Amino acid sequence: MSRKDTVDHRIKSTWHNMFKMYNQVASKYGTTQATGLVLLSIDREGTPSTYIATSLGMEATSMSRIMKTLDENGLIYRKKDKKDKRVVKIFLTEKGVKKRKIAKKVVTGFHDLIGEEIPQSKLSMFFEVMESINGVIDRYKEQNETK
């Protein structure tokens, strides 16, 4: 089997192309793809920083750098949770909300373009396959943890 015929190659190659595309667009707005993803992950009610890293599958060190940049650029602020003082929530500033709207417009535009090009039946099948692959990944990790 050729490397190009493997599932992981196809997924990684596609993600890399999307990553480059998003970074090209984001650079026009003075930001990055990673920053846009983080901004899209922050709720109006605030989001714990630990949740953001987990939901995006990012390492803590990468998330720390992005959060520092967002803070320095005036896009976010941090606030301790009123109920649980151990939890620090991240909120968007007014400037952060504007950047988030741009990120959402870009992601939505790309999603709409995909919808125009690929029938919903194929997209539904793609999502099912990706979900199944995630299940296989979990099983594979479990099998290899016990060895």
C-alpha positions as CSV (number, residue, x, y, z in Angstrom):
1,M,0.0,0.0,0.0
2,S,1.3,3.4,-0.9
3,R,1.6,6.0,1.8
4,K,-0.8,8.2,-0.1
5,D,-3.4,5.5,0.1
6,T,-3.5,5.5,4.0
7,V,-6.3,7.2,5.9
8,D,-3.9,9.1,8.1
9,H,-2.1,10.6,5.1
10,R,-5.4,11.7,3.5
11,I,-6.6,13.3,6.7
12,K,-3.3,15.0,7.5
13,S,-2.9,16.3,3.9
14,T,-6.4,17.7,3.9
15,W,-6.0,19.3,7.3
16,H,-2.6,20.8,6.2
17,N,-4.3,22.4,3.2
18,M,-7.1,23.8,5.3
19,F,-4.6,25.0,7.9
20,K,-2.6,26.9,5.1
21,M,-5.8,28.3,3.6
22,Y,-7.1,29.5,7.0
23,N,-3.7,31.1,7.8
24,Q,-3.6,32.9,4.5
25,V,-7.0,34.4,5.1
26,A,-6.3,35.1,8.8
27,S,-3.1,36.9,7.9
28,K,-5.2,39.5,6.0
29,Y,-6.8,40.3,9.3
30,G,-3.6,40.3,11.3
31,T,-4.2,37.0,13.0
32,T,-3.7,33.2,12.7
33,Q,-5.8,30.1,12.1
34,A,-5.1,29.0,15.7
35,T,-6.2,32.3,17.1
36,G,-9.4,32.2,15.1
37,L,-10.2,28.7,16.4
38,V,-9.6,29.8,20.0
39,L,-11.8,32.9,19.6
40,L,-14.6,30.7,18.2
41,S,-14.3,28.4,21.3
42,I,-15.0,31.2,23.8
43,D,-18.6,31.5,24.9
44,R,-20.4,34.7,25.9
45,E,-20.6,33.4,29.4
46,G,-16.9,32.8,29.5
47,T,-15.0,29.5,29.0
48,P,-12.5,27.8,31.2
49,S,-9.1,27.9,29.6
50,T,-8.6,24.2,30.3
51,Y,-11.8,23.4,28.3
52,I,-10.5,25.4,25.2
53,A,-7.3,23.4,25.0
54,T,-9.1,20.1,25.4
55,S,-11.8,20.8,22.9
56,L,-9.3,21.9,20.3
57,G,-6.9,19.1,21.0
58,M,-4.1,21.5,21.7
59,E,-1.2,21.1,24.0
60,A,-1.1,23.3,27.1
61,T,2.1,25.1,26.0
62,S,0.6,26.0,22.6
63,M,-2.6,27.2,24.3
64,S,-0.6,29.3,26.8
65,R,1.2,31.1,24.0
66,I,-2.0,31.8,22.1
67,M,-3.7,33.0,25.3
68,K,-0.8,35.3,26.0
69,T,-1.0,36.7,22.5
70,L,-4.7,37.2,22.7
71,D,-4.3,38.9,26.0
72,E,-1.5,41.2,24.8
73,N,-3.6,42.1,21.7
74,G,-6.6,43.0,23.9
75,L,-8.8,40.3,22.5
76,I,-9.5,38.5,25.8
77,Y,-9.6,39.0,29.6
78,R,-9.6,36.5,32.4
79,K,-11.9,36.4,35.4
80,K,-12.2,34.0,38.3
81,D,-15.5,32.0,38.4
82,K,-17.8,33.4,41.1
83,K,-18.9,29.9,42.3
84,D,-15.5,28.1,42.1
85,K,-12.5,30.5,42.6
86,R,-10.1,27.8,41.3
87,V,-11.7,28.1,37.8
88,V,-10.5,31.0,35.6
89,K,-12.8,31.8,32.7
90,I,-11.8,33.5,29.5
91,F,-14.0,36.2,28.0
92,L,-13.8,38.2,24.8
93,T,-13.3,41.9,24.8
94,E,-15.2,44.1,22.4
95,K,-12.2,43.8,20.0
96,G,-12.2,40.0,20.5
97,V,-15.8,39.8,19.6
98,K,-15.1,41.7,16.4
99,K,-12.3,39.3,15.5
100,R,-14.5,36.3,16.4
101,K,-17.1,37.5,14.0
102,I,-14.5,37.7,11.2
103,A,-13.4,34.1,12.1
104,K,-16.9,32.9,12.1
105,K,-17.6,34.5,8.7
106,V,-14.5,32.8,7.2
107,V,-15.4,29.4,8.7
108,T,-19.0,29.7,7.7
109,G,-18.0,30.8,4.1
110,F,-15.8,27.8,3.7
111,H,-18.5,25.5,5.1
112,D,-21.0,26.9,2.7
113,L,-18.6,26.5,-0.2
114,I,-18.2,22.8,0.7
115,G,-22.0,22.5,0.9
116,E,-22.2,23.8,-2.7
117,E,-19.6,21.4,-4.0
118,I,-20.4,18.2,-2.0
119,P,-23.9,16.8,-1.6
120,Q,-25.3,16.5,1.9
121,S,-25.5,12.7,1.6
122,K,-21.7,12.5,1.0
123,L,-21.0,15.0,3.9
124,S,-23.2,12.9,6.2
125,M,-21.3,9.8,5.3
126,F,-18.0,11.6,5.7
127,F,-19.0,12.7,9.3
128,E,-20.0,9.1,10.1
129,V,-16.7,7.8,8.8
130,M,-14.7,10.4,10.8
131,E,-16.7,9.4,13.9
132,S,-15.9,5.8,13.3
133,I,-12.2,6.5,12.8
134,N,-12.2,8.3,16.2
135,G,-13.7,5.2,17.7
136,V,-11.0,3.1,16.1
137,I,-8.3,5.5,17.4
138,D,-9.7,5.0,21.0
139,R,-9.7,1.2,20.6
140,Y,-6.2,1.2,19.2
141,K,-4.9,3.4,22.0
142,E,-6.5,1.1,24.6
143,Q,-5.0,-2.0,22.9
144,N,-1.6,-0.5,22.9
145,E,-1.7,0.8,26.5
146,T,-2.1,-2.8,27.8
147,K,0.9,-4.1,25.8
